[in-house]
Amino acid sequence: MTESLLKKYCLNLNYKVNNDLGNYNTIGREADMERLIAILSNKRKHHPLIIGEPGVGKTDLIEGFVKKIVLGEVPATMQNKTVWVLELARLMKQKDMPFIGLFESLIDELKQDHPDDYLFIDEIHTVMGAGSHQGNSLDAGNVLKPALARGEINLIGATTVEEYGDNIEPDGALMRRFSLLMLAEPTLPETLEILEGLKGQYEEFHHVKIAKDALPYMVTFSHRYMPDRFMPDKAIDLMDDACSFANLKDQEEVTRETVAQVLDSLLGIPIHSILKDDQQRVTAVSQVLKSRIMGQDKAISEVIDAVSIGFTGLADPNKPISSFLFLGTPGTGKTETAKGLAQALFDSEDAMIRLDMSEYQEPQSAQRLIGTKGRRGILTEAVKHKQYAVLLLDEIEKGDQSVQDLFLQILQDGIVHDSYGRAVSFKNTIIVMTTNLAGDLIDDATNYSTTGQGETIDDQIAAFNDSAQQLTNGQNIRVGSGKDADRVALDFNNKLQMELTDYFRPEFVNRIEHKVIFNMLSKSVVHQIAKLNLMRVNKRLQKAEHLEFMYDQRLIKFISDEGFDLRNGARPIAYMTNRKVMAPLARMLIQMKTNGRPSGLRGFRAIVRGHDPIPGKDRFGNRRIEFEAIN
């Protein structure tokens, strides 16, 4: 008697499920199950193609359907039918005969001996082209088409959204035979319901108890820290790992802390970061921004208020957490503020997605961001992999109109669809757009203010900063001094609005929730920034070489004097620190590694020689920096 190919290369799913009924529970998929049964009941196109991301439950749905067959909970026309699962890998590994011939024989056996049964092909896209590598122009996909067209077999397929778009949708002849069943990723509440249904099985298997309040954390933690995977699979895996961890540590109960410990061991995320609640994260924003950003107290206060609204549930849940337009001259802390938000709210500066809008000036730029068939979108892929993130759009005014329209949709709806039709959520992002549009206006207005007599540059900058902040609040203000100040203020406000509407559609500007002006940096603030930069040099030297870097107030003054630039803010300070301090230190370290480290070396001291600038006499002075070893 000839051996059955169906039994050799397919799994009898009815037999498998019947022997372990308790472990096959399809929870929260009632509507999808009804749709599956309805498709299978059709006279025409009774072949379901289940489309969904890996881990959303495509195979679970089929196993749940088989359980219904076993329990007699399906229509009479489906009673006693068997679902065979094709094991394609085993079929392709055999060496006895060409793949295509063997596959044709298997389909023939199914038609002749089991015409009423179902053949389930998971990852059916792998069948497309299978066998053609053996020199045969006929592939497995073409073997299926005639049988499907004549209704000789009952086929159920499953594939991912991307593979469907790339490999199946273009094949119109094959597509006509299927009815599509789109399986969406379950929501967080639906995933929690699934975990609650599975809880008992995992407790029994691992001999532990799962605290009821631990289940929501399994859902939220897996959602936040495993962005590359999909629900419910990643939440179930986290529950399994946490139960296993507790059992091995002789813990009787799985708690929130247990789940955090597992994530720490799996992903290297510190437990204290995982366990921070939203209130702690918002509190951290104030601490982080005030330690990193100098001279921007008003801007920081506005950002903190906005973030607080977003994280306390008062904001629209269907939009991004917050959206900002940061205005100001270069080097005033706009990008640094975005980095600080990422660090405080999402644990790391790496939680920032940065897009330079000067790279998206072409009409097809929006397609680059969301993707085209066969090519993933830069923006959509980044957000899928970092769902909790700060999205920084540098110099938003340089982006093409199509790009601005794309972000208008994101600001309005909180989602965008990629080239495969998949919804990508921006509801857990903070969108920060920066622009230098107001830079020239601010510069011009400040130049006007500097005509005042008897004022220092800090007085003039402070006056203008106060004026600019008041303008954004709609107050009557004065810029600088003199009888034309009111006219200048009104002129500035009108020009600012014109600048924005020249580059952006009014509805786009109106959708941005918070417009924040960053102050021009005064000399005193630049002095603080120079001090902070030198402190960072010391910390880096201690961390890298266990050496100290010592200096006095003259070095801070030298760096701040040399680096003060009204139009470029703090950027020249970083340049001067690199050139005047870090580069000489690096040369000494390289020489030390070449010649050997001196015994007893504790660090280096920077000494400023020469005299400071003399107002009205010597603008630059003759200062220079010398370095000496500290033993």
GIZI-V710361 format. One record per residue. PHI is phi in whole degrees, 0 to 359 (none if undefined). PSI is psi in radians with two decimals (* if undefined). Layout:
# GIZI-V710361
PHI_PSI, PHI_PSI
This chain:
# GIZI-V710361
none_2.33, 290_2.38, 292_2.41, 290_2.09, 292_-0.58, 298_-0.77, 286_-0.45, 280_-0.66, 245_0.14, 229_2.66, 261_2.27, 281_1.73, 290_-0.54, 300_-0.78, 297_-0.78, 296_-0.80, 292_-0.73, 299_-0.54, 277_-0.09, 207_0.96, 302_-0.61, 295_-0.38, 264_0.12, 240_1.59, 233_2.01, 264_1.90, 252_2.32, 77_0.29, 239_0.55, 300_-0.79, 295_-0.69, 292_-0.64, 295_-0.73, 298_-0.72, 295_-0.73, 300_-0.83, 294_-0.64, 296_-0.74, 296_-0.78, 295_-0.33, 271_-0.13, 296_2.64, 283_-0.77, 250_2.71, 48_0.92, 265_0.50, 249_1.82, 285_2.42, 244_1.90, 272_2.13, 242_2.18, 188_2.80, 290_2.76, 301_2.25, 94_0.01, 274_-0.19, 115_0.49, 295_-0.87, 293_-0.66, 300_-0.65, 297_-0.75, 294_-0.73, 296_-0.64, 294_-0.65, 297_-0.75, 297_-0.68, 299_-0.67, 296_-0.67, 298_-0.82, 299_-0.68, 273_-0.01, 73_0.53, 256_0.45, 240_2.88, 304_2.75, 303_-0.58, 292_-0.27, 253_-0.07, 298_2.45, 67_0.23, 274_2.63, 251_2.48, 256_2.07, 259_2.28, 258_2.02, 291_2.21, 259_1.44, 299_-0.65, 299_-0.75, 296_-0.69, 296_-0.68, 281_-0.36, 280_-0.41, 295_2.61, 245_0.03, 289_-0.63, 207_2.83, 305_2.52, 303_-0.84, 299_-0.75, 298_-0.73, 293_-0.71, 294_-0.71, 299_-0.72, 296_-0.68, 296_-0.77, 295_-0.67, 298_-0.74, 297_-0.71, 298_-0.74, 295_-0.73, 277_-0.76, 259_-0.40, 223_0.94, 295_-0.38, 266_-0.21, 284_2.97, 251_2.41, 254_2.11, 255_2.13, 245_1.81, 284_2.58, 51_0.93, 297_-0.33, 297_-0.42, 290_-0.32, 285_-0.51, 294_2.01, 91_-0.16, 296_2.24, 100_-0.36, 292_-0.35, 291_-0.25, 273_0.24, 89_0.10, 258_2.24, 291_-0.32, 274_2.20, 250_3.07, 296_-0.57, 299_-0.71, 288_-0.40, 292_-0.64, 286_-0.57, 302_-0.85, 298_-0.70, 295_-0.66, 291_-0.74, 298_-0.65, 271_-0.01, 68_0.52, 273_-0.27, 224_2.80, 249_1.92, 247_2.39, 239_2.19, 243_2.76, 218_2.44, 202_3.00, 272_2.88, 300_-0.79, 292_-0.79, 294_-0.60, 299_-0.83, 294_-0.60, 275_-0.64, 243_-0.44, 252_-0.83, 304_-0.68, 295_-0.34, 270_1.53, 301_-0.65, 297_-0.67, 283_-0.70, 301_-0.62, 296_-0.34, 273_-0.23, 255_2.65, 251_2.23, 277_2.44, 232_1.76, 279_2.11, 256_1.84, 282_2.70, 294_2.30, 296_2.61, 290_3.00, 297_-0.78, 299_-0.67, 294_-0.67, 295_-0.69, 299_-0.70, 298_-0.68, 296_-0.78, 297_-0.70, 298_-0.62, 288_-0.51, 267_-0.19, 309_-0.83, 299_-0.69, 298_-0.75, 285_-0.57, 297_-0.77, 294_-0.73, 293_-0.75, 266_-0.09, 61_0.76, 223_2.93, 251_2.50, 255_2.07, 300_2.37, 300_-0.63, 282_-0.05, 279_-0.47, 299_-0.80, 300_-0.57, 289_-0.58, 299_-0.66, 289_-0.92, 291_-0.68, 294_-0.75, 294_-0.62, 295_-0.71, 281_-0.72, 255_-0.05, 234_1.03, 292_-0.29, 281_-0.16, 242_3.08, 237_2.69, 282_2.60, 270_-0.01, 304_-0.79, 289_-0.58, 289_-0.67, 295_-0.74, 298_-0.68, 294_-0.67, 297_-0.76, 298_-0.82, 297_-0.71, 293_-0.69, 295_-0.76, 298_-0.76, 300_-0.81, 297_-0.72, 297_-0.78, 292_-0.47, 267_0.16, 59_0.58, 269_2.35, 281_-0.42, 226_2.44, 271_2.11, 243_3.12, 302_-0.70, 295_-0.63, 299_-0.78, 298_-0.72, 295_-0.68, 297_-0.68, 295_-0.79, 296_-0.63, 299_-0.78, 287_-0.58, 282_-0.75, 244_-0.15, 74_0.38, 271_2.20, 303_2.44, 300_-0.70, 296_-0.53, 288_-0.70, 296_-0.69, 275_-0.03, 294_2.32, 270_3.07, 298_-0.64, 296_-0.70, 295_-0.64, 293_-0.73, 295_-0.70, 299_-0.68, 295_-0.51, 302_-0.82, 300_-0.80, 296_-0.80, 291_-0.83, 294_-0.70, 290_-0.42, 275_-0.37, 257_-0.51, 248_2.16, 256_2.45, 74_0.30, 231_0.74, 302_-0.73, 293_-0.79, 297_-0.76, 297_-0.72, 299_-0.74, 296_-0.72, 295_-0.76, 298_-0.77, 300_-0.76, 295_-0.77, 295_-0.65, 300_-0.73, 298_-0.77, 295_-0.59, 265_-0.06, 256_0.14, 83_0.12, 273_-0.32, 277_2.91, 295_2.07, 290_-0.20, 263_0.22, 233_2.96, 305_2.74, 307_-0.85, 206_2.73, 226_2.42, 228_2.60, 241_1.96, 268_2.09, 249_2.52, 156_2.93, 290_2.83, 300_2.60, 77_0.33, 260_0.04, 110_0.21, 295_-0.91, 293_-0.66, 297_-0.61, 295_-0.73, 298_-0.74, 298_-0.72, 296_-0.66, 298_-0.77, 298_-0.76, 295_-0.80, 286_-0.74, 272_-0.58, 235_0.35, 80_-0.23, 198_2.60, 297_-0.38, 293_-0.25, 276_0.46, 243_2.24, 258_2.06, 246_2.18, 237_2.18, 273_1.93, 292_-0.25, 293_-0.27, 270_0.00, 231_0.95, 260_-0.07, 268_2.73, 302_-0.49, 271_0.15, 298_-0.64, 299_-0.64, 294_-0.61, 298_-0.59, 284_-0.64, 256_-0.18, 97_2.86, 232_2.94, 303_2.18, 88_-0.06, 219_2.15, 285_2.65, 280_2.43, 296_-0.81, 287_-0.87, 296_-0.68, 293_-0.71, 298_-0.75, 287_-0.59, 298_-0.62, 272_-0.28, 225_1.39, 287_-0.52, 257_1.74, 200_2.84, 263_2.15, 261_1.91, 259_2.10, 251_1.68, 286_2.28, 52_1.08, 303_-0.48, 295_-0.31, 275_-0.19, 287_2.60, 296_2.78, 304_-0.64, 297_-0.58, 290_-0.75, 297_-0.67, 296_-0.65, 298_-0.79, 286_-0.44, 299_-0.76, 297_-0.74, 295_-0.75, 295_-0.57, 277_-0.77, 253_-0.33, 78_0.03, 218_2.80, 213_2.65, 258_2.36, 278_-3.04, 293_-0.28, 262_0.11, 84_0.11, 280_2.33, 283_2.23, 247_2.12, 272_2.39, 248_0.28, 287_-0.27, 251_0.35, 250_2.73, 249_2.12, 261_2.11, 242_2.10, 251_2.34, 248_2.65, 211_2.53, 258_0.24, 306_-0.70, 277_-0.04, 302_-0.88, 295_-0.65, 296_-0.77, 297_-0.74, 298_-0.80, 297_-0.77, 294_-0.63, 291_-0.67, 301_-0.67, 297_-0.76, 293_-0.42, 283_0.00, 281_-0.17, 298_2.50, 271_2.53, 73_0.27, 254_2.48, 280_2.89, 299_-0.62, 295_-0.67, 298_-0.76, 293_-0.75, 295_-0.73, 299_-0.71, 297_-0.76, 291_-0.73, 301_-0.77, 300_-0.72, 295_-0.80, 297_-0.72, 295_-0.69, 293_-0.62, 301_-0.74, 292_-0.35, 264_0.08, 75_0.40, 269_2.80, 279_2.18, 225_3.03, 232_2.36, 254_2.16, 66_-2.45, 218_2.80, 118_2.87, 290_-0.32, 264_0.20, 298_-0.74, 298_-0.69, 297_-0.72, 297_-0.73, 298_-0.83, 296_-0.71, 298_-0.74, 299_-0.82, 299_-0.80, 297_-0.73, 294_-0.66, 297_-0.79, 297_-0.69, 295_-0.71, 302_-0.84, 295_-0.79, 284_-0.32, 292_-0.61, 262_-0.48, 234_2.57, 293_2.53, 305_-0.68, 294_-0.51, 291_-0.82, 300_-0.72, 290_-0.44, 284_-0.36, 284_2.11, 290_-0.70, 228_2.14, 251_2.05, 240_2.14, 269_2.26, 264_2.24, 300_2.65, 290_2.58, 270_2.20, 281_2.95, 297_-0.64, 294_-0.65, 291_-0.73, 300_-0.63, 299_-0.76, 297_-0.71, 294_-0.71, 299_-0.72, 298_-0.77, 297_-0.74, 298_-0.72, 291_-0.59, 297_-0.67, 294_-0.65, 301_-0.77, 299_-0.78, 297_-0.73, 294_-0.71, 294_-0.69, 295_-0.73, 290_-0.71, 278_-0.69, 235_-0.03, 58_0.70, 236_2.63, 267_2.65, 239_2.03, 249_2.54, 199_2.98, 235_-3.01, 297_-0.47, 295_-0.62, 292_-0.74, 300_-0.78, 295_-0.71, 299_-0.84, 296_-0.75, 290_-0.65, 295_-0.83, 291_-0.52, 263_0.00, 287_2.14, 214_1.95, 303_-0.63, 273_-0.34, 242_0.15, 58_-2.27, 273_-0.14, 300_-0.75, 297_-0.44, 296_-0.76, 297_-0.72, 297_-0.81, 294_-0.66, 296_-0.75, 296_-0.81, 286_-0.78, 271_-0.37, 240_-1.01, 291_-0.68, 296_-0.83, 298_-0.68, 298_-0.74, 298_-0.73, 298_-0.70, 293_-0.66, 294_-0.72, 297_-0.77, 297_-0.67, 295_-0.68, 291_-0.52, 284_-0.79, 265_-0.15, 101_2.49, 282_2.21, 300_2.48, 295_2.33, 80_0.14, 294_2.20, 254_-0.34, 161_-2.78, 227_2.61, 240_2.34, 262_2.25, 237_2.24, 269_2.10, 257_2.79, 91_3.11, 258_2.67, 288_2.85, 302_2.55, 247_1.99, 307_2.26, 82_-0.20, 237_-0.97, 230_1.75, 293_-0.61, 253_-0.42, 72_-2.96, 228_0.73, 286_2.62, 211_2.78, 250_2.30, 240_2.62, 241_2.49, 223_2.64, 284_2.57, 249_2.09, 250_*
